Amino acid sequence: MSFKKLNPEIKEAIENKGFKAPTDFQKAVLPKIKGGVDLYAIGKKNSGKTTAIIISTMQKLGSKAFEDAPRALILVQNKVEALKLKESFLEYTRRTDLRVYASYEEHSIDAEKDEIYYGQDIIIATPKRLNKLFHINAINVTQLKLFVIEDAEFADKGLYFADVNRIPESIGKCQYLIFAEKLSDRLLRFQETFMYNSQIVEIQ
């Protein structure tokens, strides 16, 4: 997939950042994501994984806001990663009306509930906080199109695995994507729950 096949808002953002062509990793994963498959996207550091997440999410959502319920959920390890990814998204979405929200433990759960209720398109969250939001019925997932785990190595450690595995129970049908540098045996265990129809693309 070339950058020429993306919607105009994404192409403009890419041009402004000086990117001329997709990386080998992006060439491999972007068409499959556009095609709607569940995917383990495995690539080395600096292969363009974060940019692939942003491009795929914007493309899937048409680069436009829609109603109030989120259409993309992205899991990250902690507050630092949530805020970092939000800033990366804003570099691409600033000329759109897409709403990007970061959710993490250090923020008031009641404030987050209200802020999400009034409308968000993309929610970037830690597993623990997202499970808590589901527990208090703070997220409407009826419009959800995409569930992504960024830098998923954290998800095979300690309690993270159980927290991540619990989330799809509250979601139902959507497209699932896992991005990582290496595919561990424990990450592959998600095939037993929500990644059972997934494909694996590994570009090293």
BATINU-332281 format. One line per 5 residues: their letters; for each residue x, y, z of N, C-alpha, C. Coordinates in nm, 4 decimals, decimal comma. Example, Ala and Ser with C-alpha at 12.3 -4.5 7.8 and 13.67 -1.06 7.14 Angstrom:
2
as> 1,3190/-0,5690/0,7800/1,2300/-0,4500/0,7800/1,3200/-0,3300/0,7800  1,2850/-0,2250/0,7080/1,3670/-0,1060/0,7140/1,2900/0,0030/0,7870
***
This chain:
204
msfkk> 0,0840/-0,1195/0,0000/0,0000/0,0000/0,0000/0,0877/0,1247/0,0000  0,0652/0,2138/-0,0932/0,1409/0,3386/-0,0966/0,0659/0,4462/-0,0192  0,1357/0,5521/0,0163/0,0709/0,6632/0,0846/-0,0342/0,7300/-0,0039  -0,0245/0,7111/-0,1367/-0,1192/0,7734/-0,2287/-0,2608/0,7194/-0,2103  -0,2735/0,5993/-0,1541/-0,4049/0,5372/-0,1390/-0,4748/0,5755/-0,0086
lnpei> -0,4120/0,6610/0,0691/-0,4711/0,7044/0,1952/-0,5641/0,8229/0,1725  -0,6494/0,8507/0,2712/-0,7388/0,9643/0,2523/-0,6627/1,0966/0,2616  -0,7183/1,2051/0,2072/-0,6432/1,3309/0,1913/-0,5871/1,3873/0,3210  -0,6609/1,3757/0,4306/-0,6135/1,4314/0,5573/-0,4862/1,3622/0,6042  -0,4797/1,2309/0,5854/-0,3599/1,1563/0,6254/-0,2434/1,1903/0,5338
keaie> -0,2694/1,1945/0,4043/-0,1625/1,2264/0,3091/-0,1025/1,3634/0,3375  -0,1864/1,4598/0,3707/-0,1364/1,5939/0,4019/-0,0466/1,5910/0,5250  -0,0892/1,5187/0,6294/-0,0101/1,5097/0,7520/0,1235/1,4410/0,7248  0,1225/1,3355/0,6451/0,2451/1,2632/0,6116/0,3410/1,3531/0,5342  0,2873/1,4265/0,4388/0,3714/1,5177/0,3603/0,4324/1,6258/0,4486
nkgfk> 0,3542/1,6770/0,5428/0,4040/1,7801/0,6337/0,5168/1,7286/0,7221  0,5168/1,5982/0,7498/0,6224/1,5388/0,8309/0,7422/1,4948/0,7469  0,7314/1,5090/0,6153/0,8437/1,4799/0,5274/0,8611/1,3349/0,4891  0,7587/1,2508/0,5147/0,7682/1,1100/0,4770/0,7348/1,0938/0,3291  0,8217/1,0273/0,2563/0,8035/1,0108/0,1122/0,7379/0,8784/0,0744
aptdf> 0,7685/0,7740/0,1497/0,7175/0,6407/0,1161/0,7058/0,5587/0,2438  0,6163/0,4596/0,2454/0,6030/0,3740/0,3644/0,7269/0,2883/0,3856  0,7511/0,2516/0,5095/0,8591/0,1577/0,5411/0,8175/0,0176/0,4965  0,9137/-0,0754/0,4955/0,8820/-0,2139/0,4594/0,7745/-0,2702/0,5527  0,7846/-0,2377/0,6803/0,6848/-0,2838/0,7765/0,5468/-0,2291/0,7407
qkavl> 0,5391/-0,0995/0,7135/0,4106/-0,0384/0,6798/0,3528/-0,0938/0,5500  0,4394/-0,1194/0,4512/0,3930/-0,1792/0,3256/0,3281/-0,3152/0,3502  0,3802/-0,3880/0,4473/0,3290/-0,5226/0,4750/0,1987/-0,5204/0,5546  0,1893/-0,4297/0,6538/0,0744/-0,4364/0,7448/-0,0430/-0,3480/0,7040  -0,0182/-0,2334/0,6420/-0,1283/-0,1408/0,6133/-0,2361/-0,2018/0,5229
pkikg> -0,2008/-0,2732/0,4161/-0,3072/-0,3331/0,3334/-0,3895/-0,4368/0,4093  -0,3243/-0,5154/0,4943/-0,3977/-0,6174/0,5701/-0,4925/-0,5530/0,6708  -0,4457/-0,4466/0,7354/-0,5329/-0,3773/0,8303/-0,6507/-0,3149/0,7566  -0,6234/-0,2525/0,6427/-0,7314/-0,1946/0,5635/-0,8313/-0,3009/0,5210  -0,7823/-0,4229/0,4967/-0,8684/-0,5332/0,4573/-0,9533/-0,5890/0,5700
gvdly> -0,9241/-0,5485/0,6939/-1,0090/-0,5852/0,8067/-0,9672/-0,7071/0,8855  -0,8485/-0,7640/0,8578/-0,8084/-0,8841/0,9313/-0,7592/-0,8481/1,0716  -0,7750/-0,9412/1,1653/-0,7099/-0,9302/1,2953/-0,5631/-0,9655/1,2752  -0,4731/-0,8898/1,3391/-0,3327/-0,9012/1,2999/-0,2363/-0,8859/1,4160  -0,1365/-0,9742/1,4204/-0,0146/-0,9510/1,4973/0,0832/-0,8824/1,4019
aigkk> 0,1179/-0,7588/1,4308/0,2091/-0,6818/1,3457/0,3427/-0,6695/1,4178  0,4396/-0,7468/1,3753/0,5667/-0,7581/1,4468/0,6771/-0,6916/1,3643  0,7408/-0,5918/1,4231/0,8469/-0,5212/1,3525/0,9498/-0,4664/1,4491  1,0711/-0,4517/1,4022/1,1792/-0,4030/1,4869/1,1578/-0,2568/1,5250  1,2377/-0,2097/1,6188/1,2319/-0,0713/1,6619/1,2585/0,0208/1,5434
nsgkt> 1,1846/0,1314/1,5388/1,1969/0,2322/1,4328/1,1529/0,1809/1,2959  1,0688/0,0787/1,2946/1,0166/0,0280/1,1668/0,8897/0,0999/1,1239  0,8376/0,1879/1,2104/0,7178/0,2644/1,1758/0,5897/0,2098/1,2337  0,5983/0,1387/1,3469/0,4790/0,0784/1,4061/0,3789/0,1834/1,4546  0,4282/0,2842/1,5276/0,3366/0,3859/1,5807/0,2678/0,4613/1,4679
taiii> 0,3434/0,4977/1,3657/0,2836/0,5668/1,2515/0,1811/0,4774/1,1824  0,2083/0,3483/1,1745/0,1121/0,2547/1,1150/-0,0170/0,2504/1,1958  -0,0064/0,2560/1,3280/-0,1253/0,2591/1,4129/-0,2069/0,3849/1,3845  -0,1400/0,4987/1,3793/-0,2091/0,6255/1,3573/-0,2759/0,6285/1,2201  -0,2011/0,5905/1,1160/-0,2562/0,5896/0,9809/-0,3764/0,4952/0,9722
stmqk> -0,3619/0,3745/1,0256/-0,4701/0,2761/1,0178/-0,5941/0,3224/1,0917  -0,5741/0,3823/1,2079/-0,6876/0,4291/1,2867/-0,7602/0,5425/1,2157  -0,6863/0,6393/1,1662/-0,7491/0,7508/1,0955/-0,8211/0,7022/0,9707  -0,7585/0,6123/0,8970/-0,8206/0,5595/0,7756/-0,9490/0,4849/0,8092  -0,9449/0,4045/0,9135/-1,0618/0,3258/0,9530/-1,1778/0,4166/0,9954
lgska> -1,1455/0,5304/1,0562/-1,2493/0,6219/1,1044/-1,2839/0,7297/1,0027  -1,2229/0,7228/0,8852/-1,2519/0,8217/0,7830/-1,1997/0,9601/0,8144  -1,1110/0,9701/0,9130/-1,0523/1,0979/0,9563/-1,1580/1,2009/0,9941  -1,2731/1,1541/1,0428/-1,3809/1,2445/1,0805/-1,4444/1,1984/1,2111  -1,4863/1,2939/1,2922/-1,5605/1,2633/1,4144/-1,6981/1,2086/1,3780
fedap> -1,7525/1,1263/1,4684/-1,8847/1,0683/1,4437/-1,9540/1,0422/1,5763  -2,0661/1,1090/1,5971/-2,1474/1,0905/1,7170/-2,0606/1,0969/1,8430  -2,0964/1,0219/1,9473/-2,0282/1,0364/2,0768/-1,9475/0,9147/2,1197  -1,9860/0,7961/2,0740/-1,9210/0,6734/2,1209/-1,7858/0,6540/2,0527  -1,6840/0,6098/2,1264/-1,5524/0,5866/2,0659/-1,5574/0,4763/1,9614
ralil> -1,4745/0,4924/1,8584/-1,4665/0,3918/1,7520/-1,3315/0,3225/1,7483  -1,2387/0,3687/1,8313/-1,1084/0,3023/1,8410/-1,0605/0,3063/1,9849  -1,0145/0,1919/2,0352/-0,9518/0,1818/2,1668/-0,8086/0,1340/2,1468  -0,7140/0,2033/2,2098/-0,5730/0,1663/2,1971/-0,5141/0,1481/2,3362  -0,4602/0,0314/2,3622/-0,4007/0,0012/2,4932/-0,2523/0,0324/2,4933
vqnkv> -0,2073/0,0954/2,6014/-0,0650/0,1209/2,6238/-0,0327/0,0834/2,7679  0,0958/0,0821/2,8008/0,1348/0,0307/2,9315/0,1032/0,1252/3,0469  0,1258/0,2549/3,0295/0,1150/0,3470/3,1429/0,0810/0,4886/3,0969  0,0716/0,5789/3,1930/0,0365/0,7188/3,1658/0,1337/0,7824/3,0675  0,2627/0,7606/3,0876/0,3635/0,8217/3,0010/0,3401/0,7822/2,8560
ealkl> 0,3151/0,6524/2,8327/0,2937/0,6048/2,6965/0,1609/0,6555/2,6402  0,0599/0,6676/2,7256/-0,0694/0,7194/2,6798/-0,0573/0,8629/2,6307  0,0088/0,9470/2,7091/0,0242/1,0863/2,6706/0,1158/1,1016/2,5490  0,2183/1,0189/2,5428/0,3103/1,0222/2,4282/0,2366/0,9865/2,2992  0,1551/0,8813/2,3032/0,0829/0,8404/2,1836/-0,0227/0,9437/2,1460
kesfl> -0,0871/1,0025/2,2454/-0,1848/1,1080/2,2158/-0,1186/1,2234/2,1409  -0,0017/1,2659/2,1853/0,0690/1,3743/2,1171/0,1048/1,3356/1,9740  0,1444/1,2115/1,9549/0,1755/1,1643/1,8198/0,0518/1,1685/1,7309  -0,0616/1,1269/1,7856/-0,1866/1,1342/1,7099/-0,2204/1,2782/1,6721  -0,2034/1,3698/1,7660/-0,2407/1,5083/1,7404/-0,1583/1,5710/1,6294
eytrr> -0,0374/1,5204/1,6072/0,0434/1,5703/1,4964/-0,0205/1,5376/1,3614  -0,1008/1,4320/1,3592/-0,1662/1,3907/1,2354/-0,3113/1,4380/1,2261  -0,3776/1,4535/1,3380/-0,5216/1,4819/1,3376/-0,5561/1,6295/1,3521  -0,4560/1,7167/1,3644/-0,4842/1,8563/1,3976/-0,5708/1,9251/1,2928  -0,5696/1,8791/1,1680/-0,6534/1,9399/1,0643/-0,7854/1,8633/1,0441
tdlrv> -0,8147/1,7746/1,1364/-0,9415/1,7018/1,1341/-1,0191/1,7361/1,2613  -1,1414/1,6843/1,2711/-1,2188/1,7038/1,3939/-1,2189/1,5781/1,4809  -1,1293/1,4839/1,4513/-1,1176/1,3640/1,5346/-1,0804/1,4018/1,6776  -1,1442/1,3363/1,7729/-1,1206/1,3624/1,9146/-1,0380/1,2477/1,9733  -0,9228/1,2810/2,0318/-0,8300/1,1816/2,0860/-0,8193/1,2029/2,2365
yasye> -0,8369/1,0953/2,3131/-0,8425/1,1074/2,4590/-0,7482/1,0068/2,5246  -0,6743/1,0514/2,6255/-0,5844/0,9632/2,7015/-0,6441/0,9356/2,8396  -0,6519/0,8075/2,8745/-0,7127/0,7648/3,0005/-0,6114/0,6833/3,0804  -0,5908/0,7209/3,2084/-0,4902/0,6537/3,2903/-0,5240/0,6697/3,4379  -0,4573/0,5889/3,5220/-0,4943/0,5779/3,6621/-0,4859/0,7101/3,7393
ehsid> -0,3894/0,7946/3,7062/-0,3662/0,9145/3,7865/-0,4741/1,0213/3,7684  -0,5625/1,0033/3,6703/-0,6681/1,0997/3,6432/-0,7947/1,0595/3,7179  -0,8784/1,1557/3,7564/-1,0041/1,1278/3,8245/-1,0945/1,0411/3,7376  -1,1403/0,9287/3,7918/-1,2271/0,8389/3,7169/-1,3601/0,9059/3,6848  -1,4110/0,9899/3,7755/-1,5370/1,0591/3,7500/-1,5221/1,1626/3,6397
aekde> -1,4092/1,2329/3,6394/-1,3839/1,3302/3,5333/-1,3719/1,2600/3,3983  -1,3020/1,1465/3,3969/-1,2877/1,0725/3,2721/-1,4231/1,0241/3,2211  -1,5059/0,9770/3,3122/-1,6379/0,9295/3,2712/-1,7154/1,0396/3,2006  -1,7126/1,1597/3,2575/-1,7834/1,2728/3,1964/-1,7218/1,3117/3,0621  -1,5889/1,3166/3,0568/-1,5215/1,3591/2,9339/-1,5438/1,2598/2,8202
iyygq> -1,5495/1,1325/2,8528/-1,5776/1,0306/2,7517/-1,7246/1,0368/2,7097  -1,8134/1,0617/2,8041/-1,9570/1,0679/2,7749/-1,9889/1,1754/2,6719  -1,9194/1,2876/2,6795/-1,9494/1,3990/2,5895/-1,8887/1,3816/2,4508  -1,8194/1,2699/2,4258/-1,7793/1,2355/2,2908/-1,6305/1,2276/2,2681  -1,5837/1,1062/2,2326/-1,4448/1,0830/2,1933/-1,4451/0,9821/2,0787
diiia> -1,3544/0,9995/1,9842/-1,3427/0,9052/1,8736/-1,2372/0,7983/1,9005  -1,1257/0,8394/1,9594/-1,0120/0,7501/1,9844/-0,9750/0,7596/2,1316  -0,9778/0,6483/2,2010/-0,9390/0,6471/2,3419/-0,8116/0,5641/2,3565  -0,7097/0,6274/2,4132/-0,5821/0,5619/2,4438/-0,5810/0,5379/2,5937  -0,5682/0,4138/2,6374/-0,5869/0,3845/2,7793/-0,4917/0,2764/2,8283
tpkrl> -0,4687/0,2765/2,9588/-0,3983/0,1657/3,0228/-0,4987/0,0540/3,0502  -0,4551/-0,0716/3,0557/-0,5492/-0,1826/3,0765/-0,6296/-0,1709/3,2060  -0,5631/-0,1365/3,3150/-0,6325/-0,1280/3,4435/-0,7415/-0,0222/3,4402  -0,7094/0,0968/3,3853/-0,8095/0,2028/3,3809/-0,9234/0,1686/3,2866  -0,8932/0,1063/3,1732/-0,9990/0,0718/3,0795/-1,0944/-0,0299/3,1397
nklfh> -1,0421/-0,1279/3,2110/-1,1287/-0,2244/3,2780/-1,2176/-0,1571/3,3818  -1,1618/-0,0595/3,4507/-1,2429/0,0120/3,5511/-1,3524/0,0929/3,4835  -1,3219/0,1546/3,3706/-1,4227/0,2300/3,2964/-1,5347/0,1382/3,2490  -1,4995/0,0189/3,2043/-1,6016/-0,0775/3,1664/-1,6859/-0,1176/3,2869  -1,6204/-0,1345/3,4012/-1,6896/-0,1781/3,5226/-1,7974/-0,0786/3,5659
inain> -1,7731/0,0509/3,5438/-1,8714/0,1530/3,5831/-1,9555/0,1986/3,4634  -1,9520/0,1210/3,3561/-2,0316/0,1492/3,2368/-2,0065/0,2890/3,1809  -1,8778/0,3256/3,1728/-1,8415/0,4602/3,1292/-1,8089/0,4686/2,9810  -1,8082/0,3541/2,9115/-1,7748/0,3542/2,7693/-1,8808/0,2781/2,6907  -1,9328/0,3432/2,5890/-2,0265/0,2822/2,4965/-1,9465/0,2242/2,3798
vtqlk> -1,9486/0,0931/2,3631/-1,8671/0,0289/2,2588/-1,9500/-0,0162/2,1388  -2,0721/0,0338/2,1266/-2,1586/-0,0096/2,0168/-2,1074/0,0348/1,8802  -2,0227/0,1395/1,8762/-1,9697/0,1895/1,7492/-1,8238/0,1481/1,7266  -1,7702/0,0648/1,8157/-1,6274/0,0342/1,8117/-1,5889/-0,0429/1,6853  -1,4840/0,0044/1,6185/-1,4334/-0,0579/1,4979/-1,2959/-0,1217/1,5166
lfvie> -1,2180/-0,0707/1,6130/-1,0765/-0,1075/1,6197/-1,0293/-0,1148/1,7641  -0,9600/-0,2247/1,7962/-0,8955/-0,2405/1,9263/-0,7488/-0,2722/1,9006  -0,6590/-0,1899/1,9550/-0,5156/-0,1990/1,9245/-0,4363/-0,2069/2,0542  -0,3300/-0,2870/2,0538/-0,2332/-0,2849/2,1636/-0,1004/-0,2378/2,1069  -0,0501/-0,1255/2,1569/0,0783/-0,0734/2,1103/0,1905/-0,1251/2,1992
daefa> 0,3056/-0,1567/2,1389/0,4210/-0,2075/2,2136/0,3762/-0,3148/2,3123  0,3196/-0,4200/2,2583/0,2450/-0,5177/2,3381/0,3302/-0,6058/2,4279  0,4607/-0,5892/2,4262/0,5454/-0,6707/2,5138/0,5020/-0,6609/2,6601  0,4509/-0,5463/2,6999/0,4091/-0,5300/2,8399/0,2939/-0,6239/2,8748  0,2154/-0,6639/2,7747/0,0935/-0,7402/2,8008/0,1195/-0,8842/2,8423
dkgly> 0,2448/-0,9326/2,8289/0,2708/-1,0697/2,8727/0,3391/-1,0743/3,0089  0,3339/-0,9615/3,0818/0,3991/-0,9535/3,2125/0,2961/-0,9456/3,3251  0,3177/-1,0257/3,4278/0,2408/-1,0164/3,5510/0,0907/-1,0054/3,5305  0,0300/-0,9066/3,5993/-0,1144/-0,8888/3,5947/-0,1622/-0,8268/3,4642  -0,0703/-0,7708/3,3869/-0,1116/-0,7087/3,2610/-0,1827/-0,8089/3,1705
fadvn> -0,1328/-0,9321/3,1665/-0,1897/-1,0324/3,0766/-0,3382/-1,0528/3,1066  -0,3699/-1,0714/3,2339/-0,5104/-1,0927/3,2718/-0,5937/-0,9683/3,2446  -0,5390/-0,8499/3,2724/-0,6125/-0,7254/3,2489/-0,6445/-0,7081/3,1009  -0,5459/-0,7358/3,0154/-0,5674/-0,7223/2,8711/-0,6670/-0,8270/2,8227  -0,6532/-0,9483/2,8681/-0,7384/-1,0585/2,8225/-0,8845/-1,0367/2,8606
ripes> -0,9077/-0,9616/2,9675/-1,0433/-0,9379/3,0157/-1,1180/-0,8350/2,9302  -1,0453/-0,7451/2,8678/-1,1085/-0,6323/2,7980/-1,2004/-0,6755/2,6836  -1,1584/-0,7658/2,5949/-1,2486/-0,8032/2,4845/-1,3815/-0,8624/2,5289  -1,3888/-0,9124/2,6528/-1,5160/-0,9626/2,7035/-1,6209/-0,8523/2,7072  -1,5763/-0,7269/2,7168/-1,6678/-0,6126/2,7215/-1,6888/-0,5491/2,5852
igkcq> -1,6190/-0,5993/2,4845/-1,6202/-0,5330/2,3539/-1,7055/-0,6056/2,2512  -1,6814/-0,7336/2,2319/-1,7503/-0,8026/2,1242/-1,6745/-0,7899/1,9932  -1,7487/-0,7809/1,8835/-1,6875/-0,7875/1,7507/-1,6290/-0,6535/1,7086  -1,5007/-0,6559/1,6727/-1,4340/-0,5440/1,6082/-1,3027/-0,5988/1,5523  -1,2211/-0,5134/1,4928/-1,0912/-0,5571/1,4418/-0,9876/-0,5434/1,5524
ylifa> -0,9075/-0,6493/1,5723/-0,8067/-0,6522/1,6777/-0,6662/-0,6508/1,6164  -0,5803/-0,5613/1,6693/-0,4434/-0,5481/1,6207/-0,3465/-0,5469/1,7380  -0,2405/-0,6252/1,7290/-0,1354/-0,6264/1,8307/-0,0034/-0,5911/1,7640  0,0610/-0,4854/1,8118/0,1901/-0,4401/1,7595/0,2988/-0,4687/1,8617  0,4085/-0,5282/1,8171/0,5189/-0,5603/1,9075/0,6472/-0,5767/1,8285
eklsd> 0,7606/-0,5733/1,9017/0,8897/-0,6007/1,8381/0,9143/-0,7501/1,8260  0,8661/-0,8273/1,9237/0,8827/-0,9722/1,9220/0,7513/-1,0375/1,9613  0,7254/-1,1535/1,9033/0,6024/-1,2263/1,9325/0,6333/-1,3388/2,0313  0,5977/-1,3174/2,1560/0,6263/-1,4153/2,2602/0,5180/-1,5236/2,2638  0,5488/-1,6331/2,3306/0,4511/-1,7405/2,3457/0,3265/-1,6908/2,4190
rllrf> 0,3465/-1,6015/2,5146/0,2315/-1,5552/2,5925/0,1419/-1,4635/2,5096  0,2006/-1,3792/2,4255/0,1184/-1,2983/2,3365/0,0384/-1,3859/2,2404  0,0991/-1,4959/2,1985/0,0280/-1,5882/2,1105/-0,0914/-1,6536/2,1804  -0,0894/-1,6567/2,3127/-0,2018/-1,7158/2,3861/-0,3307/-1,6357/2,3680  -0,3195/-1,5100/2,3241/-0,4406/-1,4328/2,2956/-0,5193/-1,4944/2,1796
qetfm> -0,4540/-1,5844/2,1029/-0,5263/-1,6556/1,9980/-0,6348/-1,7470/2,0557  -0,6226/-1,7801/2,1826/-0,7209/-1,8668/2,2462/-0,8455/-1,7891/2,2868  -0,8373/-1,6553/2,2859/-0,9508/-1,5742/2,3304/-0,9994/-1,4816/2,2177  -0,9336/-1,3671/2,1989/-0,9866/-1,2716/2,1014/-0,9084/-1,2639/1,9711  -0,7910/-1,3319/1,9611/-0,7103/-1,3256/1,8385/-0,7152/-1,4568/1,7606
ynsqi> -0,8218/-1,5343/1,7776/-0,8225/-1,6700/1,7210/-0,8287/-1,6727/1,5683  -0,8742/-1,5661/1,5029/-0,8759/-1,5615/1,3560/-0,7629/-1,4754/1,3000  -0,6630/-1,4497/1,3803/-0,5602/-1,3524/1,3431/-0,4584/-1,4075/1,2436  -0,3963/-1,3147/1,1722/-0,2800/-1,3438/1,0899/-0,1566/-1,2831/1,1566  -0,0400/-1,3292/1,1158/0,0864/-1,2781/1,1714/0,1704/-1,2245/1,0580
veiq> 0,2132/-1,0993/1,0715/0,3088/-1,0398/0,9782/0,4315/-0,9981/1,0587  0,5456/-1,0500/1,0220/0,6695/-1,0179/1,0944/0,7745/-0,9677/0,9955  0,8145/-0,8428/1,0127/0,9167/-0,7805/0,9275/1,0323/-0,7358/1,0153  1,1470/-0,8027/1,0045/1,2633/-0,7703/1,0893/1,3815/-0,7250/1,0039
***
